[in-house]
């Protein structure tokens, strides 16, 4: 019996499970089509995949930070027979025989006791700065919203992928939604931007099961509705948003009828 497991993409190990697209010119692992309304692309960009690969606009701040014009120039010629220069001192600082103290912390440290019954500060999950660019995009909401993607595994092998999240996380969805004034403006929905299965896993209801899991998850996170923006005339392997007939089987209804870009919506 095939073992089905659905996991959240929250770290590099899970990110590496994301299956390849059926069309090799696309790649879920480098797609920023929905995250960038102006220049986003679905294209396969292998340079984004190794750890530490930077996406467009990413630069090392250390490599490009300007020099401090008020700092003394570094000395290159040092006479070994002369005593080492003394560190400069602040003539306006009071003389102190002990370590420097922060006057804004002293009052608090002595008067406010810790509450043994209060929970400690929560450590929120984050994505490392050197992680692949797409993983950083998927992890933007980890500390508040949670995961933005799930992978379906069949006997431990990746067979399906789904990307979702709050509407605010996907500027292209926001721009597209502005075209349809008949859509309700409150409460704003969550969105599912991508769903796909490998060719070997198709025709078995795997994508429907993955979408059902995502819908239950989003309902648990407090959303009242979910929207998707499929391409009505797209070929099977050329769109990550599936086609309208798939979303009808998944329990969505036609919210905006359009020959090319309809909107499907499911109330939770």
C-alpha positions in Angstrom: 0.0 0.0 0.0 1.4 3.4 -1.0 2.2 5.6 2.0 1.1 9.2 1.4 2.7 12.0 3.5 2.3 15.8 3.2 5.1 18.0 4.6 5.6 21.7 4.9 8.6 23.4 3.2 10.3 25.1 6.2 14.0 24.4 5.7 16.6 23.4 3.1 16.0 19.7 3.6 12.3 20.1 2.7 13.0 22.6 0.0 15.2 20.0 -1.8 12.2 17.7 -1.9 10.2 20.0 -4.3 9.7 18.0 -7.5 10.8 19.1 -10.9 8.3 20.7 -13.2 7.0 18.5 -16.1 8.2 21.3 -18.5 12.0 21.6 -18.0 11.9 25.3 -18.9 10.0 26.0 -15.6 11.1 25.3 -12.1 9.1 25.6 -8.8 12.4 26.1 -7.0 13.3 29.3 -8.8 9.9 30.7 -9.8 9.1 34.2 -8.5 6.3 34.9 -10.9 3.7 35.5 -8.1 6.1 37.2 -5.7 7.2 39.9 -8.3 4.4 41.6 -10.1 6.7 43.3 -12.6 9.7 41.1 -13.4 8.7 37.7 -11.9 9.4 34.6 -13.9 8.6 30.9 -13.9 11.8 30.1 -15.7 14.4 27.5 -14.6 17.4 29.3 -13.1 19.9 26.8 -11.9 22.1 29.6 -10.5 19.4 30.2 -7.8 19.7 26.7 -6.4 23.0 26.3 -4.7 23.1 27.5 -1.1 24.3 31.1 -1.1 23.1 31.9 -4.6 21.6 35.4 -4.7 18.6 36.5 -6.6 18.2 39.7 -8.5 18.9 42.7 -6.4 20.8 40.8 -3.7 24.2 42.1 -2.9 26.6 41.7 -0.1 26.4 44.8 2.1 29.9 44.3 3.4 31.3 44.3 -0.1 29.5 47.5 -1.2 29.3 49.5 2.0 31.0 52.9 1.7 34.0 53.8 3.7 33.5 56.1 6.8 34.9 59.5 5.8 35.3 60.5 9.4 37.4 57.4 10.4 41.2 57.8 10.4 43.0 56.3 7.4 44.6 52.9 8.1 48.3 53.1 8.6 50.4 50.9 6.4 53.9 51.9 7.4 54.7 51.1 11.0 58.1 51.7 12.7 58.9 48.6 14.8 61.3 50.6 17.0 58.6 53.1 18.1 56.0 52.4 20.8 52.6 51.3 19.6 50.2 54.2 19.2 47.6 54.6 21.9 43.9 54.2 21.1 42.1 57.5 20.8 40.0 58.5 23.7 36.9 60.6 24.1 37.8 63.8 26.0 34.2 64.4 26.9 33.6 61.0 28.4 33.7 60.8 32.3 36.6 59.0 33.8 35.5 55.5 35.0 37.5 52.9 36.8 35.0 50.1 36.1 33.3 48.7 33.0 30.9 51.0 31.2 27.3 50.8 32.3 24.0 51.5 30.6 22.0 53.9 32.7 18.8 53.0 30.9 19.1 49.4 32.1 20.1 49.9 35.7 16.7 51.1 37.0 14.9 48.2 35.3 17.4 45.5 36.4 16.9 46.3 40.1 13.1 47.0 40.3 11.4 44.6 37.9 11.4 40.9 38.8 10.8 38.2 36.3 7.4 36.6 36.3 7.9 32.9 36.8 4.4 32.2 35.4 4.8 34.1 32.2 5.9 32.3 29.1 9.5 33.1 28.0 10.2 34.9 24.7 9.2 32.8 21.7 11.9 31.9 19.3 10.5 32.3 15.8 11.7 30.1 12.9 13.7 31.9 10.2 15.4 31.0 7.0 19.2 31.5 6.8 20.5 34.4 4.7 22.6 32.0 2.6 19.6 29.8 1.7 18.4 29.5 -1.9 16.5 32.6 -3.1 13.2 30.8 -3.5 13.4 29.2 0.0 13.8 32.7 1.4 10.7 33.8 -0.4 8.7 30.8 0.9 10.0 31.5 4.4 9.1 35.2 4.7 6.1 34.5 6.8 7.4 31.6 9.0 7.5 33.6 12.2 3.9 34.9 11.8 1.9 33.1 9.1 3.7 29.8 8.8 4.7 27.8 5.8 4.0 29.0 2.3 4.4 25.6 0.6 3.7 21.9 1.0 5.1 18.8 -0.7 3.3 15.5 -1.2 5.4 12.4 -0.8 4.5 8.9 -2.1 6.6 6.3 -0.2 9.1 9.1 0.6 9.4 10.3 -3.0 8.2 13.8 -3.9 5.1 13.6 -6.2 3.3 16.9 -5.7 3.8 20.6 -4.8 1.5 23.4 -3.7 2.3 27.0 -3.0 -0.1 29.3 -1.1 -0.3 32.0 1.5 -1.9 35.4 2.4 -2.8 37.6 -0.5 -0.3 40.2 0.7 2.6 37.8 0.0 1.9 37.7 -3.7 1.9 41.1 -5.5 1.0 39.7 -8.8 -2.2 38.2 -7.3 -3.0 41.6 -5.8 -2.6 43.3 -9.1 -4.6 40.7 -11.0 -7.4 40.9 -8.3 -7.7 44.7 -8.8 -9.0 44.0 -12.3 -12.2 42.4 -11.0 -14.2 44.9 -8.9 -16.9 42.3 -8.3 -14.7 40.3 -6.0 -15.3 40.9 -2.3 -12.8 43.2 -0.6 -13.3 42.0 3.0 -12.2 39.8 4.4 -9.3 39.3 2.0 -8.8 35.7 1.0 -5.8 33.4 1.1 -4.5 32.3 -2.3 -3.2 29.2 -3.9 -0.8 30.1 -6.6 0.6 26.8 -7.7 -0.3 23.1 -7.6 1.4 20.4 -9.6 2.2 16.7 -9.5 4.8 14.7 -11.3 3.7 12.8 -14.5 4.0 9.5 -12.6 1.6 10.6 -9.9 -1.2 12.0 -12.1 -4.7 10.6 -12.5 -4.6 9.3 -8.9 -6.2 12.2 -7.1 -2.9 13.3 -5.5 -3.3 17.0 -6.4 -6.8 17.0 -5.1 -5.6 15.5 -1.8 -2.8 18.1 -1.5 -5.3 21.0 -2.2 -7.7 19.6 0.4 -4.9 19.6 3.0 -3.9 23.2 2.1 -7.6 24.3 2.4 -7.9 22.7 5.9 -4.6 24.3 6.9 -5.7 27.8 5.7 -9.1 27.4 7.5 -7.2 26.6 10.7 -5.1 29.8 10.2 -8.3 31.9 10.3 -9.0 32.5 6.6 -12.6 32.7 5.4 -12.0 32.1 1.7 -9.4 31.0 -0.8 -8.9 32.2 -4.4 -7.0 30.8 -7.3 -6.3 32.3 -10.7 -6.0 29.6 -13.3 -5.4 29.9 -17.1 -8.4 28.6 -18.9 -6.6 27.8 -22.2 -3.3 26.7 -20.9 -1.8 23.3 -21.8 -1.4 20.8 -19.0 2.3 21.1 -18.5 2.6 24.9 -19.1 0.7 26.3 -16.1 1.4 25.8 -12.4 -2.1 27.1 -11.5 -4.0 24.2 -13.1 -7.2 24.7 -15.1 -10.7 25.7 -14.0 -12.1 22.2 -14.2 -9.6 20.9 -11.7 -10.6 23.6 -9.2 -14.3 22.8 -9.6 -13.5 19.2 -8.6 -11.6 20.6 -5.6 -14.7 22.4 -4.3 -14.1 25.9 -5.8 -16.7 27.9 -7.6 -16.4 30.3 -10.5 -16.2 33.8 -9.0 -15.3 35.7 -12.2 -16.0 34.2 -15.6 -13.3 35.1 -18.1 -12.3 33.2 -21.3 -8.7 33.4 -20.4 -8.1 34.2 -16.8 -11.1 33.3 -14.6 -11.1 33.5 -10.8 -12.1 30.5 -8.7 -13.1 30.9 -5.1 -13.9 28.6 -2.2 -15.5 29.7 1.0 -14.2 28.1 4.2 
